[in-house]
Amino acid sequence: MSVSSFAKPKIQQPSREKVDRLLLFS
């Protein structure tokens, strides 16, 4: 269970970082 929980955030982290950067640039 822990592996799955950590695997999902790691894959979604890049997406969130891109969104945060877009908001900062906006």
C-alpha positions in Angstrom: 0.0 0.0 0.0 2.8 2.4 0.9 4.5 1.8 -2.4 1.3 2.6 -4.4 0.8 5.7 -2.3 4.3 7.0 -2.9 4.2 6.0 -6.6 1.1 8.1 -7.3 2.4 11.3 -5.8 5.8 10.9 -7.5 4.0 10.7 -10.9 1.7 13.5 -10.1 4.4 15.7 -8.6 5.8 16.8 -12.0 2.3 17.8 -13.2 1.7 19.8 -10.1 5.1 21.5 -10.4 4.3 22.5 -14.0 0.9 23.9 -13.0 2.5 25.8 -10.1 5.1 27.2 -12.6 2.4 28.2 -15.0 0.5 30.0 -12.2 3.7 31.8 -11.2 4.4 32.9 -14.8 0.8 33.9 -15.2 
